[in-house]
Amino acid sequence: MSVLVEGLTAGYGRSPVLRDLDLRVADGELLVVAGPSGCGKSTLLRVIAGLLPATSGRVLVGGVPVRGASRDRAVVFQDDGLLPWRSALKNVELPLALQGVSTVERRERARGWLDRVGLAGFERYLPRELSGGMRQRVQLARALAQGPEVVLMDEPFGALDARTRSAMQGLVVEVLRETGTTTIFVTHDVDEAVLLGDRVVVLGAGEVDVRREAILEVLG
Ligand SMILES: Nc1ncnc2c1ncn2[C@@H]1O[C@H](COP(=O)(O)OP(=O)(O)OP(=O)(O)O)[C@@H](O)[C@H]1O
């Protein structure tokens, strides 16, 4: 599904964080949003997720205005947000249960996604028994198991070591491309932005095509 942001102004108090922002993400595209700390990257994701209302302007997902959170948009945050008392499998199953998917089907889907992210055999582990990278993989499996049209990722690998991070980046590109999911990925890591993005938008500095070397100038 495409994501269209039109004249978006949003923030928390009287002075907006985002002002009159326009952005278009094509169906199946992986757009990276970069920019310095505090420029509003997370705020943008929250509005698209439907967790924060726009002050003015609008966001259309698949042509339909966003009015709140919805299962067609899954969010993956840096802090993993898993429920500590539920096993990996039960964490992945939870949104499916909330959707009313039958026990048998949701178990099968959750197992399939855990397998897909390389966690076969860890279904019964609790989050605290898993490494940071593994917890992020559970979170990714949970997001994708819902079959979202759009995945919103907010510095999901920020807390991981370089090797785990690089493995996760490979996994994300592979899985998201394969499923044709539209993805908006927030990072302030230049390498990550160039590696992952079909396009990179630098908030506050306009849009840059990653195939042009200009990206490094703008971000550096
Ligand atoms: N819940 C909140 N209440 C009030 N102000 C907030 C809230 N969340 C963020 N802000 C403010 O909004 C501005 C943008 O924050 P946001 O988290 O969107 O930036 P960011 O680009 O994602 O930064 P970072 O790269 O550091 O995560 C900041 O000045 C921040 O202090």
The ligand as a Tripos MOL2 file, in Angstrom:
@<TRIPOS>MOLECULE
LIG
   31    33     1     0     0
SMALL
NO_CHARGES

@<TRIPOS>ATOM
      1 N1          5.9490   12.5360   24.1450 N.pl3     1 LIG1
      2 C1          6.5240   13.7300   23.9070 C.ar      1 LIG1
      3 N2          6.1100   14.8440   24.5490 N.ar      1 LIG1
      4 C2          6.6670   16.0480   24.3140 C.ar      1 LIG1
      5 N3          7.6590   16.2650   23.4260 N.ar      1 LIG1
      6 C3          8.1130   15.1970   22.7620 C.ar      1 LIG1
      7 C4          7.5790   13.8750   22.9570 C.ar      1 LIG1
      8 N4          8.2250   13.0180   22.1280 N.ar      1 LIG1
      9 C5          9.1320   13.7530   21.4610 C.ar      1 LIG1
     10 N5          9.0590   15.0630   21.8270 N.ar      1 LIG1
     11 C6          9.8800   16.1570   21.2740 C.3       1 LIG1
     12 O1          9.6740   16.2140   19.8730 O.3       1 LIG1
     13 C7         10.8690   16.4500   19.1780 C.3       1 LIG1
     14 C8         11.0890   15.3750   18.1250 C.3       1 LIG1
     15 O2         11.2180   14.1280   18.7480 O.3       1 LIG1
     16 P1         11.3320   12.7710   17.9050 P.3       1 LIG1
     17 O3         11.4270   11.6790   18.9000 O.co2     1 LIG1
     18 O4         10.2840   12.7250   16.8860 O.co2     1 LIG1
     19 O5         12.7560   12.9980   17.1880 O.3       1 LIG1
     20 P2         13.6940   11.9670   16.4470 P.3       1 LIG1
     21 O6         14.0930   12.6000   15.1740 O.co2     1 LIG1
     22 O7         13.0140   10.6450   16.3530 O.co2     1 LIG1
     23 O8         14.9300   11.8800   17.4390 O.3       1 LIG1
     24 P3         15.9270   10.6620   17.7930 P.3       1 LIG1
     25 O9         16.7570   10.4210   16.5650 O.co2     1 LIG1
     26 O10        16.7320   11.2230   18.9140 O.co2     1 LIG1
     27 O11        15.0830    9.4970   18.1870 O.co2     1 LIG1
     28 C9         11.9660   16.5170   20.2300 C.3       1 LIG1
     29 O12        12.2580   17.8600   20.4870 O.3       1 LIG1
     30 C10        11.3580   15.8700   21.4360 C.3       1 LIG1
     31 O13        11.8300   16.4350   22.6150 O.3       1 LIG1
@<TRIPOS>BOND
     1     1     2 1
     2     2     3 ar
     3     2     7 ar
     4     3     4 ar
     5     4     5 ar
     6     5     6 ar
     7     6     7 ar
     8     6    10 ar
     9     7     8 ar
    10     8     9 ar
    11     9    10 ar
    12    10    11 1
    13    11    12 1
    14    11    30 1
    15    12    13 1
    16    13    14 1
    17    13    28 1
    18    14    15 1
    19    15    16 1
    20    16    17 2
    21    16    18 1
    22    16    19 1
    23    19    20 1
    24    20    21 2
    25    20    22 1
    26    20    23 1
    27    23    24 1
    28    24    25 2
    29    24    26 1
    30    24    27 1
    31    28    29 1
    32    28    30 1
    33    30    31 1
@<TRIPOS>SUBSTRUCTURE
     1 LIG1         1 GROUP 0 **** ****
